[in-house]
Structure formats: C-alpha cells, structure tokens
C-alpha cells in the first residue's frame, strides 16, 4: 500500500495554495493523467467530484469527497472507484515571510493486486510529477517567485508496500 508524506516551502500564501488545491474542477488542465473532472457538488466546506484518470490504455473513474477548511487544509476521502481506500491531506502553514509550508500526505491501496504492483513501480515518479504540476500551476497563477534556498525543499518520506 503506497504511502507518502512530504513538506515543501513555497513562496505563496496559504490562501493561494488552498485556492489552487481546492479548485478540483481545473485539475484536468494541469495534472498529469487526469483526463476529465466532473464536480457533482461544491460548497464552501465540502465538494463531491469525479476524476477520470488515464494512463496508456487504462481509464478509471474515482469519486471523492473533498473537505475544505479555508485556508489551512484540504482533505480528500475516496468514495468509489478501483481503490480499496485513499486518504489525501494538504495542510498550508504560513512561514511568517509571505510564503507557506505545504504538508502533503497520500495513503492508498488498490483493490487489484495487478494495479497495486504497477503502482508500486510507478509511485515515486507519479508523485514527483503530480507535486511538480501543482508547483508549476502556482507559478503560472501567482508568479514565479523562488523560495529561499534554506527552505526550498522540505522533508520528504515515502514508502510503497504491496498488499499481503
């Protein structure tokens, strides 16, 4: 079951990063492998959305409930699709200098052992591409500021396990 946590220091405010991550309806514009998005409902604190994710000939639909706690947190709970479970958290903490620390955690497992094996092989690359896509989107929307070298990349840890 792949799991990953990391912290990044970015030159954007928690509000800016919250707005970017909470704008699920635009994910297909910049996230790799997201082919389409359908937002079923969207309120101030909760959203229900379907994402169609595609890789090569594979296409899967994921339905998720997104809980929004402006400006500090976006939490995603998986509802339906090919996974056994998925928990995803984004936390946004001000750095006191106009930027923020972004704490990102994802934990999931596929129902299928085949998908689980593929995910284990591709997990690190997929996460780097996804996190990089959010950073590139922030630079495009808010300007290409560069965080200070001392905090440019925070800590990171990940593990990928196969379901037993």
C-alpha positions as CSV (number, residue, x, y, z in Angstrom):
1,X,0.0,0.0,0.0
2,X,1.8,3.2,-1.2
3,X,2.1,6.0,1.3
4,X,3.9,9.3,1.0
5,X,4.4,12.4,3.1
6,X,6.4,15.5,2.4
7,X,6.7,19.2,3.2
8,X,7.5,21.9,0.7
9,X,8.3,25.5,1.4
10,X,6.7,27.7,-1.3
11,X,6.7,31.5,-1.8
12,X,2.9,31.6,-2.0
13,X,0.4,32.4,0.8
14,X,-1.6,29.6,2.4
15,X,-4.7,31.2,0.8
16,X,-3.2,31.0,-2.6
17,X,-2.2,27.3,-2.2
18,X,-5.6,26.5,-0.7
19,X,-7.4,28.0,-3.7
20,X,-5.2,26.1,-6.1
21,X,-5.6,22.7,-4.5
22,X,-9.4,23.2,-3.8
23,X,-10.1,24.1,-7.4
24,X,-10.6,20.4,-8.3
25,X,-12.6,21.4,-11.4
26,X,-9.4,22.6,-13.1
27,X,-7.2,19.6,-12.4
28,X,-7.5,18.2,-16.0
29,X,-5.8,21.5,-17.2
30,X,-2.5,20.8,-15.4
31,X,-2.3,17.4,-13.6
32,X,-0.7,14.5,-15.5
33,X,-3.0,11.6,-16.0
34,X,-6.2,13.5,-15.1
35,X,-8.3,13.2,-18.3
36,X,-11.5,14.7,-17.1
37,X,-13.2,16.1,-14.0
38,X,-16.9,16.4,-13.0
39,X,-17.7,18.3,-9.9
40,X,-21.0,16.9,-8.7
41,X,-21.5,19.5,-5.9
42,X,-19.3,22.3,-4.5
43,X,-20.0,24.2,-1.3
44,X,-17.9,26.4,1.0
45,X,-16.7,23.4,3.1
46,X,-17.4,20.3,1.0
47,X,-17.2,19.1,-2.6
48,X,-18.1,15.8,-4.3
49,X,-16.1,15.2,-7.5
50,X,-15.3,12.5,-10.1
51,X,-11.9,12.3,-11.7
52,X,-11.2,10.2,-14.8
53,X,-7.5,9.2,-14.6
54,X,-5.9,7.7,-17.6
55,X,-2.5,6.1,-18.3
56,X,-1.8,4.4,-21.6
57,X,-4.9,2.3,-22.4
58,X,-6.2,2.3,-18.8
59,X,-9.0,4.7,-17.7
60,X,-10.5,4.7,-14.2
61,X,-13.1,6.9,-12.5
62,X,-12.5,8.0,-8.9
63,X,-15.2,9.6,-6.8
64,X,-14.0,11.6,-3.8
65,X,-15.4,13.8,-1.1
66,X,-13.2,16.9,-0.6
67,X,-13.4,18.7,2.8
68,X,-12.2,22.3,2.7
69,X,-11.0,24.2,5.8
70,X,-10.0,27.6,4.4
71,X,-7.1,28.5,4.4
72,X,-5.3,25.7,6.2
73,X,-6.4,22.3,5.0
74,X,-7.9,20.3,2.1
75,X,-8.7,16.7,2.9
76,X,-9.8,14.1,0.3
77,X,-11.7,10.9,1.2
78,X,-12.2,8.3,-1.5
79,X,-15.7,7.1,-2.1
80,X,-15.8,4.9,-5.2
81,X,-13.5,3.5,-7.9
82,X,-10.7,1.0,-8.3
83,X,-9.1,1.6,-4.9
84,X,-9.5,-0.1,-1.6
85,X,-9.0,3.3,0.1
86,X,-7.4,6.7,-0.4
87,X,-6.7,9.4,2.2
88,X,-5.1,12.6,1.0
89,X,-4.3,15.7,3.0
90,X,-2.9,19.1,2.1
91,X,-2.0,21.4,5.0
92,X,-0.9,25.0,4.4
93,X,1.0,26.8,7.2
94,X,2.3,30.4,6.9
95,X,6.0,30.8,7.1
96,X,5.9,34.3,8.6
97,X,7.5,35.8,5.5
98,X,4.6,35.8,3.0
99,X,5.1,32.2,1.9
100,X,3.9,28.9,3.3
101,X,4.8,25.4,4.2
102,X,2.7,22.8,2.4
103,X,2.4,19.4,4.1
104,X,1.2,16.8,1.7
105,X,0.2,13.2,2.6
106,X,-1.3,10.5,0.5
107,X,-2.1,6.9,1.5
108,X,-3.9,4.5,-0.7
109,X,-4.3,0.9,-1.8
110,X,-5.7,-0.7,-5.0
111,X,-8.3,-3.5,-4.8
112,X,-6.4,-5.3,-7.6
113,X,-3.0,-6.8,-7.0
114,X,-2.1,-6.0,-10.6
115,X,-2.8,-2.3,-10.1
116,X,-1.0,-2.5,-6.7
117,X,2.1,-3.9,-8.4
118,X,2.0,-1.3,-11.1
119,X,1.5,1.5,-8.5
120,X,4.5,0.3,-6.5
121,X,6.7,0.6,-9.6
122,X,5.4,4.0,-10.7
123,X,4.5,5.5,-7.4
124,X,7.6,7.8,-6.8
125,X,7.6,9.1,-10.4
126,X,3.9,9.7,-10.4
127,X,4.1,11.7,-7.1
128,X,7.0,13.8,-8.3
129,X,5.2,14.6,-11.5
130,X,1.9,15.5,-9.6
131,X,3.6,17.7,-6.9
132,X,5.7,19.4,-9.6
133,X,2.5,20.1,-11.6
134,X,0.9,21.8,-8.6
135,X,4.1,23.9,-8.1
136,X,4.2,24.9,-11.8
137,X,0.5,25.8,-11.7
138,X,1.1,28.0,-8.7
139,X,4.0,29.8,-10.5
140,X,1.7,30.3,-13.5
141,X,-1.1,31.7,-11.5
142,X,0.8,33.7,-8.8
143,X,4.2,34.4,-10.4
144,X,7.4,32.5,-10.5
145,X,8.9,33.5,-7.1
146,X,11.6,31.3,-5.8
147,X,11.7,30.2,-2.2
148,X,14.8,30.8,-0.2
149,X,17.5,28.1,-0.7
150,X,17.4,27.2,3.0
151,X,13.8,26.1,2.8
152,X,13.3,25.3,-0.9
153,X,12.6,21.6,-0.3
154,X,11.4,20.3,2.9
155,X,11.5,16.9,4.3
156,X,10.1,14.0,2.4
157,X,9.4,10.4,3.2
158,X,7.6,7.7,1.3
159,X,7.1,4.0,1.4
160,X,5.5,1.6,-1.0
161,X,4.3,-1.7,0.2
162,X,2.5,-4.5,-1.6
163,X,-0.7,-5.7,-0.1
164,X,-0.3,-9.0,1.6
